[in-house]
Amino acid sequence: MALSCRIHILGALILWMSAIFGVLVFFRAFSFESYFVLSFIGLLIVIQLFAPVEERPAWWQYIRMTTAAGFVVFGYILYRQITAVL
């Protein structure tokens, strides 16, 4: 079950990130910041969709660490955007 859940999470995340990349390139709006923000939103959505209902497996901690690092990078991007406006 755990391996199946990991494969579903990775597959959904790869699909989301590929679709976002294609949409951003199609509309000529690609930047690394926008790609990261939209991919991070996709990560949060996928985590909520595939979160185990019962006990959290040991590998789930790595997803939480990745999410925490994503929030740090997201905060930095937000800080840069706010200081650019002000």
C-alpha positions as CSV (number, residue, x, y, z in Angstrom):
1,M,0.0,0.0,0.0
2,A,2.8,2.4,0.9
3,L,4.6,1.9,-2.4
4,S,1.4,2.4,-4.3
5,C,0.6,5.6,-2.5
6,R,4.1,6.9,-3.2
7,I,3.8,6.1,-6.9
8,H,0.4,7.8,-7.1
9,I,1.8,11.0,-5.4
10,L,4.8,11.1,-7.7
11,G,2.7,10.4,-10.8
12,A,0.2,13.1,-9.9
13,L,2.9,15.6,-9.1
14,I,4.8,14.9,-12.4
15,L,1.6,15.2,-14.3
16,W,0.7,18.5,-12.6
17,M,4.2,20.0,-13.1
18,S,4.3,19.0,-16.8
19,A,0.9,20.5,-17.4
20,I,1.9,23.7,-15.6
21,F,5.1,23.9,-17.7
22,G,3.2,23.4,-20.9
23,V,0.5,26.0,-20.0
24,L,3.1,28.6,-19.0
25,V,5.2,28.0,-22.1
26,F,2.1,28.1,-24.3
27,F,1.0,31.5,-22.9
28,R,4.6,32.8,-23.0
29,A,4.4,33.5,-19.3
30,F,7.2,31.1,-18.1
31,S,9.4,32.3,-15.3
32,F,11.1,30.2,-12.7
33,E,9.2,32.0,-9.9
34,S,5.8,31.4,-11.4
35,Y,6.7,27.8,-12.2
36,F,7.8,27.2,-8.7
37,V,4.7,28.8,-7.1
38,L,2.3,26.9,-9.3
39,S,4.2,23.6,-8.8
40,F,4.3,24.2,-5.0
41,I,0.5,24.8,-5.0
42,G,0.2,21.5,-6.9
43,L,2.4,19.7,-4.3
44,L,0.1,21.0,-1.5
45,I,-3.0,19.8,-3.4
46,V,-1.5,16.4,-4.2
47,I,-0.5,16.0,-0.5
48,Q,-4.0,16.7,0.6
49,L,-5.5,14.3,-1.9
50,F,-3.3,11.4,-1.1
51,A,-2.7,11.9,2.6
52,P,-3.0,8.7,4.5
53,V,-6.1,8.6,6.7
54,E,-4.7,6.2,9.3
55,E,-1.2,6.3,10.7
56,R,1.3,8.3,8.8
57,P,4.1,6.1,7.3
58,A,7.8,6.9,8.0
59,W,8.4,8.2,4.5
60,W,5.7,10.9,5.0
61,Q,8.2,12.8,7.1
62,Y,10.3,13.5,3.9
63,I,7.2,15.0,2.2
64,R,6.7,17.2,5.3
65,M,10.4,18.4,5.1
66,T,10.0,19.1,1.4
67,T,6.9,21.1,2.0
68,A,8.6,23.1,4.8
69,A,11.5,23.9,2.4
70,G,8.9,24.9,-0.2
71,F,7.3,27.3,2.3
72,V,10.7,28.9,3.0
73,V,11.4,29.4,-0.8
74,F,7.8,30.7,-1.3
75,G,8.3,33.2,1.6
76,Y,11.5,34.4,-0.1
77,I,9.8,34.9,-3.4
78,L,7.0,36.7,-1.7
79,Y,9.5,38.9,0.1
80,R,11.2,39.8,-3.1
81,Q,7.9,40.7,-4.8
82,I,6.8,42.9,-2.0
83,T,10.1,44.7,-1.8
84,A,10.1,45.3,-5.5
85,V,6.7,47.0,-5.3
86,L,7.7,49.1,-2.3
